[in-house]
Structure formats: C-alpha cells, structure tokens
Amino acid sequence: MPYHIWAGQEDVAPLVVGVGDPSRARLFASLMENARLVNENRYPVYTGHVGNKRISVVAHGIGGPSAAIALEELKMLGMETFVRIGTAGSFGELRVGDVLIAAAAAAPGGGVLGAYFPGHGPPLAADPLLTVKLAEALKAPVGYVVSSDAFYAEDPGFVEFWRRRGALAVEMECATAMALGWLRGFRTGCVLVISNIVGRHEAVDLGLKFVKVFKKVVEVL
C-alpha cells in the first residue's frame, strides 16, 4: 500500500481528475453517480461513475512536490490517464473565467523536477493526442504556462519577462504532472481556468465554470 493514499487498486479508476482544492474535489464528486470517498488520508480521493465511465477525483494539494506524491501513488494503484483541472493566473491576454489547455510548461531548475532529472531538463509537455481532444471539446486555446514553486515570489518584472517569451499564464503543478507522465507512463492533460490576472486580486465565483469543464472533460475521455 502507498504511504499516503490508503486505497486498493480496485478503488482507483484508470482515469483520474486532479484538483488542488479539496472543496473542488467534493464538487466534482457530487457530479458523479455512486461516488464514494476511497481515501481521506492526506489526499482525498473519490471514485464513482459518470454514465458508464468510471472516474476518480483526487485533491493533490498545492505545488509540484505535493502533486508528485499523489501522482506516484495513484500510478501504483492503476492510474492510466491524469487530467488536471485547476486554476491559473493570466499574464494579460486571457481574462478571468477563460479556459486554457496547457500543452507545455516552463519551470525553474532544481526543486522536485531536479530530484527526478538531476542535471537534465525534464520533458515538460502534456500528451499531444489528449491535448488536442481537450482543446477541441472545450473550444479553448492551447499554449504554454509557467509552473512556479512559490506563489508569492513574483517580482514586478515577472509578468513582462514571461509574456515576452510567449507564456500565457502561471500555475504550480502542470510541469510536475507532465514530467511524471512521461517518466512513469501515464497520459497527462492540463485544463486551466483563469482565476485572476497576475498582480490583481479579484474575488470571482468560478463554481459553474468548473462544473461545465468537468462535464466536458469526462465526455471527451
């Protein structure tokens, strides 16, 4: 049994949707049929059905290291496809409530990725076929994001630096999910809802948007 996810292989579906926020995991579980909490230690995991599709939802916490532990253990338990449905801060082109499909990510050297790929740049791209399917189903733009290890570390030049290099948004887990997908052999897709414009603080209820995104993701898979 994994250290943190106390579940059996029969408890985890091949398709796993990952979120950072436990309340969003509960929201998605409420949209499934016969959803049950199969793990509540560290990482809440729910498994149920949408139509004839068996799905698990995990709250993997915030940041790459936390997500890496959840992904490693879910792979041990039979996960074959992981789709992150999360939030991101826009660098200005995308507005709050827009959906972005992250095909690739940029990330700083070292950290959790440096532990997995010491001395080398890891493969920071989502599964290409899955990315196309998600983009077509959600009618959303495709681009690359910056995965940051520190939520409050951005200085005033951060946005302009990455905007000039073509990045669309910043978040915290996509790079880790992408790298581990190639390393451990599971498909990865990343769907992001813009929750704010970097540098601004806006309180917006995105619950209905996440419901629509979840239903579309399940439909396409």
C-alpha positions in Angstrom: 0.0 0.0 0.0 1.3 3.5 -0.8 2.3 5.7 2.2 -0.4 8.4 1.8 -3.2 7.1 -0.3 -4.7 4.2 1.7 -6.7 2.5 -1.1 -6.5 -0.6 -3.1 -6.1 -1.0 -6.8 -9.8 -1.8 -7.1 -10.6 1.7 -5.6 -8.9 3.8 -8.2 -10.1 4.3 -11.7 -7.8 4.3 -14.7 -8.9 7.9 -15.4 -8.1 10.4 -12.6 -9.1 14.1 -12.5 -6.8 16.1 -10.2 -7.5 19.4 -8.4 -5.6 21.3 -5.8 -8.6 22.3 -3.7 -10.4 19.6 -1.6 -13.7 21.6 -2.0 -13.4 21.3 -5.7 -12.9 17.5 -5.4 -16.1 17.3 -3.4 -17.9 19.4 -6.0 -16.8 17.0 -8.8 -17.7 14.0 -6.7 -21.2 15.5 -6.3 -21.5 15.4 -10.1 -20.7 11.6 -10.2 -23.0 8.7 -9.6 -22.4 6.5 -6.6 -19.3 8.5 -5.7 -17.5 7.2 -2.6 -14.6 8.5 -0.6 -11.9 5.8 -1.1 -9.2 7.7 0.7 -9.2 10.6 3.2 -5.6 10.4 4.4 -3.6 13.4 3.1 -5.2 13.3 -0.3 -9.0 12.9 -0.6 -9.8 10.5 -3.4 -13.4 9.9 -4.7 -14.3 7.2 -7.2 -17.7 7.0 -9.0 -19.3 7.0 -12.4 -20.4 9.5 -15.0 -22.6 7.5 -17.3 -20.7 4.3 -18.0 -17.3 5.9 -17.3 -15.6 5.1 -14.0 -13.6 8.1 -12.7 -11.5 9.0 -9.7 -11.0 12.6 -8.4 -8.0 13.5 -6.2 -7.2 16.7 -4.3 -3.5 16.7 -4.8 -2.8 19.9 -2.8 -0.8 22.9 -3.9 2.6 22.8 -5.6 4.7 20.3 -7.5 6.1 18.3 -4.6 2.6 17.6 -3.2 1.2 16.7 -6.6 4.2 14.4 -7.3 3.5 12.3 -4.3 -0.2 11.9 -5.2 0.6 11.0 -8.8 3.3 8.5 -7.9 0.9 6.7 -5.6 -2.1 6.8 -8.0 0.0 5.3 -10.7 0.9 2.5 -8.3 -2.9 2.0 -7.9 -3.6 1.7 -11.6 -4.0 5.3 -12.9 -3.5 5.4 -16.7 -4.7 9.0 -17.5 -4.4 12.1 -15.4 -6.2 15.3 -16.2 -5.5 18.4 -14.1 -8.4 20.8 -13.8 -7.0 23.7 -12.0 -6.6 27.5 -11.9 -4.0 29.8 -13.3 -3.1 33.5 -13.2 -3.2 35.1 -16.6 -0.3 37.3 -17.9 -2.9 39.6 -19.5 -4.2 38.0 -22.8 -6.7 35.7 -21.1 -9.5 37.0 -18.9 -10.9 35.7 -15.7 -13.2 32.7 -16.5 -11.4 31.8 -19.7 -10.2 28.2 -20.2 -6.7 27.3 -21.3 -5.3 24.0 -22.4 -1.7 23.8 -21.3 0.3 21.8 -23.9 3.6 22.5 -22.2 5.2 24.2 -19.2 8.3 26.1 -18.3 9.7 25.6 -14.8 12.8 26.6 -12.8 15.7 24.2 -12.4 16.1 22.3 -9.3 13.2 21.5 -6.9 11.2 18.4 -7.4 12.0 18.2 -11.1 15.7 18.4 -10.3 15.3 15.4 -7.9 13.8 13.3 -10.8 16.1 14.6 -13.6 19.3 15.7 -11.9 21.5 17.7 -14.4 18.9 17.5 -17.2 15.9 19.3 -18.4 12.8 17.2 -18.0 10.1 16.6 -20.7 7.5 19.3 -19.9 4.8 18.6 -22.3 1.3 17.1 -22.0 0.2 14.1 -24.0 -0.3 15.5 -27.5 -3.3 13.5 -28.6 -5.1 14.1 -25.3 -4.3 17.8 -25.5 -5.9 18.1 -29.0 -9.0 16.2 -27.8 -9.4 18.5 -24.8 -8.9 21.7 -26.9 -11.5 20.6 -29.4 -14.1 19.6 -26.8 -13.7 22.8 -24.7 -13.1 25.1 -27.7 -10.2 26.5 -25.7 -6.9 28.0 -26.8 -3.7 25.9 -26.4 -0.5 27.4 -25.1 2.2 27.0 -22.5 2.3 28.0 -18.9 4.9 28.7 -16.2 4.8 26.3 -13.3 6.1 28.2 -10.2 7.2 26.6 -6.9 6.4 29.8 -4.9 3.0 31.5 -5.0 4.2 34.9 -3.7 7.7 35.1 -5.3 6.9 37.1 -8.4 8.6 40.4 -8.7 7.2 43.3 -10.9 9.2 42.1 -13.9 7.9 38.5 -13.8 4.8 39.0 -15.9 6.6 41.0 -18.6 9.5 38.5 -18.7 7.3 35.6 -19.5 4.8 37.5 -21.6 7.7 38.4 -24.0 8.5 34.7 -24.2 5.1 33.6 -25.2 3.7 32.2 -21.9 0.0 32.7 -21.2 -0.3 32.1 -17.5 1.3 30.9 -14.3 0.3 28.0 -12.1 2.0 25.4 -9.8 1.5 21.8 -10.8 1.4 21.2 -14.6 5.2 20.8 -15.1 5.4 18.1 -12.5 2.4 16.2 -13.9 3.8 16.5 -17.4 7.3 15.2 -16.4 5.9 12.4 -14.3 3.5 11.3 -17.1 6.4 10.6 -19.4 8.6 9.2 -16.7 6.0 6.8 -15.2 4.0 6.0 -18.3 0.6 7.7 -17.9 -1.1 10.2 -20.2 -1.4 13.8 -18.9 -3.7 16.6 -19.8 -3.9 20.0 -18.2 -7.1 22.2 -18.3 -6.9 25.5 -16.5 -9.5 28.1 -15.7 -8.1 31.6 -15.4 -8.9 32.8 -11.8 -7.1 36.1 -11.8 -4.8 38.5 -13.8 -1.4 38.3 -12.2 -1.0 41.4 -10.0 -4.7 41.9 -9.4 -6.9 40.4 -6.7 -10.4 39.6 -7.9 -13.0 37.6 -6.0 -14.9 35.6 -8.6 -17.0 32.5 -8.1 -15.9 30.0 -10.7 -18.0 27.1 -9.5 -20.3 26.9 -12.5 -17.4 27.2 -14.9 -15.7 24.2 -13.2 -18.9 22.2 -13.4 -19.0 22.8 -17.2 -15.3 22.0 -17.6 -15.5 18.8 -15.6 -18.5 17.5 -17.6 -16.7 18.3 -20.9 -13.5 16.6 -19.8 -15.4 13.5 -18.8 -17.3 13.5 -22.1 -14.3 13.6 -24.3 -12.5 10.9 -22.3 
